Amino acid sequence: MSATAVHSLWTTAGGVTSAAPVEKFKAPVIEYTQLAPVLIVIGVAVVGVLVEAFVPRRARYYTQVFLTVVALAAAFAAVVGLAAGGYGTTKAHIAAMGAIAIDGPTLFLQGTILLTSLVAVFTFAERRLDPAAHGNHVDSFAAQAASVPGSESEKEAVKAGFTTTEVFPLVLFSVAGMLVFPAANDLLTLFVALEVFSLPLYLLCAVARRKRLMSQEAAVKYFLLGAFSSAFLLFGIALLYGYAGSVSYAAIANVVDGSVTQIDPALADTMGNDALLLIGGAMILTGLLFKVGAVPFHMWTPDVYQGAPTPVTGFMAAATKVAAFGALLRLLYVVLPGLAWDWRPVMWAVAIITMLGGAIVAITQTDIKRLLAYSSIAHAGFILAGVIATTPDGISSVLFYLGAYSFVTVGAFAVVTLVRDAGGEATHLSKWAGLGRRSPLVAAVFAVFLLAFAGIPLTSGFSGKFAVFKAAADGGAGGLVVVGVISSAIAAFFYIRVIVLMFFSEPKADGPTVAVPSPLTMTTIAVGVAVTLVLGLAPQYFLDLASQAGVFVR
């Protein structure tokens, strides 16, 4: 058979006759400059993986710390550049073939995530808190994550001075997912971003140097509950696709509003079926509320906060909340504003039980990390009050609160890493008795963070709560504000109890010592205190910034 005959056979078999003009493949249009923050972080994360493979072990730590800090700083500079170029306001648009929204909330949240992560990474790099093992400085992470806790191979890894420097590329991959999560403009991008930032966190939770079994248990719990969350999200995406015939936010919103013009014949039977919309929307909300840590989806939070290495807990507590609330805001304000009558009552209930549940259960806690975990659950409830406002002020107040809260959280967990006894970090509250007499500066700094969590005036916590509650009251959710104020009063009790314990109790003879950190952790704590006081004393500039950034592109 001749070559031409064969050619005509396969072109006909492929459904294309050789006479018909072949339609040219259109290359996707990707705006690389506007995606620069994400691309920088992912690019350096890949380089970090190569560093683990090719750079000699003794040089890896310094290389990874340098690369990570440079990546986060460069990505933040890119966000500032985009904001200065008007991409948060006049030039806001949908990029990457409809997958990513570049607008005010995206840039504000990305900037917050990058700055928080940059400050948190300094605590990852800290190596002066634990006594040196076999002449080597050690950090908070297992010498060799693959070795069984307590085994000979683990002892040999410690003796050889190994360190798990893979935590730095893992942090970068997680940050990259968090940057895409609040910017996602279709449901598949949302799901991929969720997985990209969750999987590294499962690993990071499992690599604590001390209490490794507890750390691994925390990681397994987080992984299992995270898998449930992902399953809910994916099922919800499938149902919404059946309802609207598209995974794009704008297309779904059009079908919800009834402004859709043409219907795909294949989807004509299911399109506009309200049962699919309500069940699918509820499932996606469930997946996002899990990441936010709202009651009753909060079960992972206390165990993971307690078991994970404290630097990871600080990073996760701050950055994950910012990314998850960003995605939740975009979903409710861009995709489902037409369903506000349906989702607002449900969110009211979730916000109320989250505020009260977090505050009441926190009173019973005896471990400082669990106490901060329940405190973060109560804060999720306060932020939900702003989400429920459904006004432009609601968006800007939530953005401001997230910015303020994230720095207080990273600072507070950085202080927790300093208080130590023979077994590592002394996290039991009884060990903190008399800390103000032993180390007045550390106790005073922690007291500032606790007062900010409590929402005492002249701290960032007060400015944030005031903004969120005002937006909720203006949006017709006055009842929520009353519950919020009651919860804040309950929460103030256990924060002030810790302050009283530190300053007005007698220090125990065998009490913990406060380790002297390197400039890295000092920087983290100093930035946390500075942001807490600046946003408390002069919040107006940042409130204005948040209100300028509070408009979603549709």
N, C-alpha and C positions, 0 to 999 in steps of 0.2 A: 504494500500500500504506500502511495507517495506521501511525502511530508505535507503537501497541501490538503490532501484528503483527510489526514489525521487532524490537521488544524481545524478544518471545517466541522469535523465530527465533534471535537470537544467544545468548540464555540457554540454549536447548535445544542449540544447536551446541556451546556451551562445556561441555555435560555437566551443566548445572544446570537443573532445571526450576524455574519461578518459584514453584511451590508449596512446594518443599523449603526448609527454613531454611538460610540461608547461614552457614557457620561463620565466626566472626569471626577476623581475623588477630591473632595474639598478638604483642605487641611484645616484643623481646628485653629481658631484664633485665641491665643493665650496672651494676656497682658502681663508679661513677666515682671515689669517694674512694679505693678500694683500688688503682685504676689511676693515681692522681694522678702518681706519679713519671714514668711513661711519657708521660702526656698533657701534662705541663708541658714536657718536653723536645721532644716533637713539635710542640706549639703554638708554642714559641719558634723552633724550626727553620723553621717556615712563615713566621713574622714576619721571620726573618733573610733569607729569599728575597725578601720584599716590600721589605726594606731595600735589597737590591741593586738593585731596580727603581726605587725612588722617592727614596732619600736621596742628596743630592749626594756625588760621589766623595770629596771631601776629609774628609767627616764619617763615612764608612762604617766605617772601621777602628775608631774609638772606640765607635761604636754597636754594632758586632758583638761586640767584646770584652766590652763591658758586658752585652749581652743574654746572651751565652754563659755568662759567669761567674754571672750571676743565675739563669739557668735551671738550671744544674748544682747550685748551692747550694740553690735552692728544692726541686728534686727530691730532694736528699739529706735536707733537712729533712722532706719528706713521708715518706721511707723511715723516718727515725727516729720520726716520729709514728705510723706504722703499727706499728712494732716496740713502741713504748711502749704502744700500744693492745691489745697481745696477739695481733696477727695473725701473729706468728712462732711462737707456741706454742699457747695455748688456743683462739684464734679462727681458726687456720689452716683454709683451705677453698679450694674451687675457684670461681673467679669468672668473669665474662664468658661465661656460657652454656657452661661447661666448657672454655674455651680457655686460661685462665691459672690457674696455681696460686699462691695467696698463702700462703706458709709460711716457715719459718725460713731454709732455704737460699736461697729467692728473695730475701728482704729482705737477707740478709747479702751475697749476691753483687751485688745491685743497689747497695747502699751502697758496696761496694768499687769497682765500676765507676765510679760517680759521683765518688767522691773521687779516684780515679786520673785520671779524665778532667779533673777540675777542675785538678789539679796540672799535667797534661800541657798543657792549653790555655795556661797561662802561657808555655810555650816556643814555642807557635804565635805568640803576640803579641809575642815579643821582637824589637826593631828596632835594637838598639845594637851587634850583633856585627859586621856587615859595615860597611865604610866607606860613608858616605853617597854616593849616586849622583846627580849633578847637583843637589846641595843637598837631596835627599830621603832620609829614613831608609828603609832597606829591610829586609825580613824574609827568611825562608828560602824564600819561594814566588815563582814566576815572576811577572814584572810583568803579563804577559797570557798566560794559559794557551793561548789559541787561536792565538797567533802561532808560526810555525815557528822552531825554535831557530836563532839566528844570522842571522835575516832582518832586513830593514829595519824591518818593523812591530814586531819585538821591541825593536830599538834605540830606535825612537820611543816605545814604551810605557815603557821605562826612563827615557828623557829626560823624559817627561811626569810621571814619578813615580807611575805606576799601581801598584796592588797587588792581588793576588788575595784579596780579603776573603771570597770565597765559601767559603773553607776552613772558616769558623766554622759556618755552617749545615750544611755537609757533616758536620762532626764531630758536631753535634747529632743529625742523622738517623742516623748510625752508632751513636751511644750509645743512641738510642731502640731500634734493632734489638737491640743487646746486652742491654738491660734486659729485653726480651721473651724472648730466646733461652733463658736458663736457667729462665724461668718458664713456658715453653710447656707446655701439658698435652694437646695433641693434635699429631699429626704435621704437619698443614697449617700450624698456627700456627708450629711449629718452622721449617718451610721458608720461610715468608714472612719471619720474623724474620731468618733466615740471609741472605736476599737484601737485606733492608733495611739490615743492617749491613755487608754485603760490598761492594755497589755504590759507596757513597761512598768506601770505602777504596781501591778500584781507581783512582778519580779522584785522591784525595789523594796516592797514590804517584807520580803522573805530573807533579806541578807544582813540582818543585824549581827554584830560581833558578839554581844552578850545576849543571854536569853534567846538563843537561836530557835529553840522548839516553839516558844511562844510567838516568835516572829513568823515562823513557817505556818503555824496555825492561823495567824492573822491573815496571811497571804491566801491560804486556801479558802477561808471564809469569804474574803473579798472577791476572790475569783469566782466562787460558786454563785454568790449573790449578784456579782457583775454579769455572769452568764444569764441569769434570770432577767436582769434588766435589759440586756441586749436582745434576748428573745422577745420580750414584750415590745421593744422598739421595732424590731424587724416585722413582727406580726402586724403591728399597727401600720407600718409603712405599706405592707401588702394590701391591707384593707382600704387605706386611703387611696392607693393606686387604683384599686377596683372602683372606688367611688368617683374619682376625678379623671381617670385615664392618664394621669401624669404624676410624676413625683416632684415637679417644680412647685415651689411655694406660691408663686403668682398664679399659676394655672389652677391649683387647688382652691386658692382664695376666690378666684373668679367663679368656679363651680359652686362654692358655698354661697356667694352673693347672688348667684343666678345670672351673672353677666356673660356667661360663656356663649359663643356664637356657633361654632361647629362641633359636632359630636362624632367621635370615631365609631363607625358602625359596629366594630367588634365589641365595644364597651357600652353600646346603647342600652343593654338590659340592666346593667348594674349602675350606670352613671346616675348620680343624683339620689341613690338609695341612702336615706338618712341613717338607717341602722349601721351601715358600713362606716359612715362618717363619725357617728358618735362612739362606736366601739373602737374604731381605729384611732381616733383622736385621744380617747381615754388611755389606750395602750401606750401611745407615744408619750403622753404626759407622765404615765407611770414610770417609763424608762428614764425620763429626765428628772423626775422627783427623786428617784433613787440616787442619782449622781449628786443632787442638791443636798441629800441627807435629811429630807423631810419625814416626819412621822406619818404613816407607819412603815416607811421604806428605809428607816434609819438603822436597822439592826446591825449592819456591818460597821457603822461609824465607831462606836466605843472600842470594840475589840481590835479593829485595825489601828486606830490611833494609839492604843496602848501597846500593841505588839510590834508595830513597825519601828525601824530605827528613827529616833526623834527628829533628825534633819529631814527625813522623808515625810514624817507626819506633818511637820511645819509646812513643807512645800505643797503637800497634797491638800491640807486643810485650807490653804489660801488659794492656790491656783485652780484647783478643781472646781471650787465653788464659783469663782469668777466665770470660768468657761461654761459651766452648766447653767447658771442663771442667764448668761448671754443667749444661749441656745433657747432656753425656755421663753425669754422675752420675745425673741424673734418669732418663735412658733405661735405664741398667743396673739402678738400684735400684727403680724404680717399674714399668717395663714388662717387663723381662726377668729379674727375680730368679729366676723358675722355670727359666731357662736357664743359670744360673750354671755348671753343669757343662760347658756347651758354650763359653761365652764366656771363662771364666777362663783356660784353657790358651792361647787365642789372645792374650789381653791380656798374659799372662806373656811370651810370645815378643816381642810388640811392645814391652813395657816394657824388656826386657833389651837388645834391639838399639837401642832409642832411647837408653838411658843410655850404653851403650858407644860407639855410633856418634857421638853428639853429643860425648862427651868426647875420643875418639881423634882425630876429624877436626879438632876445634878446635885441637889442638896444632900443626897444619900451617899455620894461618891467619896471614897477615901484615897483614890489615886489621882494625882494631879493631871495626868494625861487623859484619864477618863472624864475628869471634871471638865477639862477644856473641850473634850469631844461633845459632851451634853450641852455645853455652852454654845458650841458651833451649831448644834441642832436648833437651839432656841433662836440663834441669830438667823438661821435659814427661815424661821417663821416670821421674824421681823421684816426680812427682805421680801418675803411673799406678800406682806401687806402692801408694799410699794408696787409689786407686780399687779395686784388686784385692782389698783387705782384706775387702770385703763385710760390714763391721760398722759400728755407729754411730760408733765411733772413727775408722773410715776416712773417713767423710763429714766429720767435724769437723776431722780433721787436714788434709784436702785444702782445706777452706775457709780454715783458718789459713794454710796454705802459700801459697795464691793471694793472700791479703791482704798477706802479708809480701813475696812475690816482686814483686808489681806495683809497689810503691813503690821498691824497690831498682832495678828496671829503668828506670822513668821518670827517677829521679835519675841513673843511670849515663849514659843517652843525653843528658841535659841537660848533663852535664860534657863529653861528646864534642863538643857544639856550640861549646864555648868555645875549643878548641885549633885555631888557624887559621894558614894561611900565605897567600901571594898568591892561590892558587887556591881559597880558601874553607876548608872544614874539612880539617885534616890528619889523615886517618884511617889512613895507613900507620903500622904500629907503629914503624918506624925513626925516624919524626919525633917520637915520644914519649920518645926517649932523653934523659935528663937533665932531664925536666920537673920533677922534685922540687926541683932546684936553682934552676930559673928561676922556678917558681911553686909554692912548697911547699904552700900551702893547697889549691889545686886538686888537686895530686897526692895529698895526704893524704886528701881527700874521696873521690877516685876509688878510692884504696886501701881505704877503708872499704867501698865498694860491692863491690869485687872480693873482699874477705874474706867478705862476706855471701854472695855467689854461691858461694864455695868452701865455705861452711858451717862457718866457724871459730867456736868458742864465743864467747859474748857478742855475737853478731850475730843478726839475725832469721833469717838463713839456717840457722844451727845449730838454732834452736828449731823451725823448719819441718821440716827434714830429720829431726830426732829424732822429732817427732810422727808424721810419715808412716811412717818405718821401724818405729817401735814398733807402729803400727796394723797394718802389713803382717805383722810377726812374730807378733802376737797372732792375726791372721786366717789363720795357717797358711802365710804366704808368706815363710818364713825365707830360702829360697834367693835370693829377690829382694833381700832386705836385704843379703846378702853381695855380690851383683853391684853394688848401689847404693853400698856402701861403697868397693868397688874403683874404680867410676866416679868417685866423689867424690875419691878420692886422685889419679886421673889428671887430673881437672879442676883440682884444687888446683895442679898443676904449672904449667899455663899462666896461671892467675890470678897466681900468685906470680912467674912470669917477667915479667909486665908490671910488677909492683911493683918488682922488681929493676931492670928497664930504666929505670923513672922515677927511682929514687933512687940507683942505684949506677953509672950510665953517665955519661960526659962529655957535656954538651950540645953539639950541633953549632953551628957559627958561624951557619949559615944556617937554623937550626931554627925551628919555628913560634912564634908568640907566643900568649899567653893573653889573649883579649879580655875586657874588663871588662863584664859584663852589666848590664842594668837590674835593679831589684828583682824583676821578674817571674821571670827564670830563677833568681835567688838564692833566691827563695821555694821554687821547685820543688826545688832541690838541698837546701836546709835541711830541708824537710819529709821528703825521702827519707832524709837522715842521721838525723833525729830518730826516724822510724818504725823504721829499721834498728836503732838503739841501744835504743829502748824495748822493742821486741819481742824483742830479744836479752837485755836485762838483766832485764826484768820481764814475761815473756810470759803469766803465769798468768791474768790477767784476760781477755786476748783468747782464750786457749785455752778458758776457761770459756764465753765468749760464743759461740765457734764450736761448742762441744758443745751449748749450749742451742739453737743454730740448726740443728743437724744432723738434724732429723727431717722427712722428706718427707710431705706430705699425699697420701693416695691417693684 
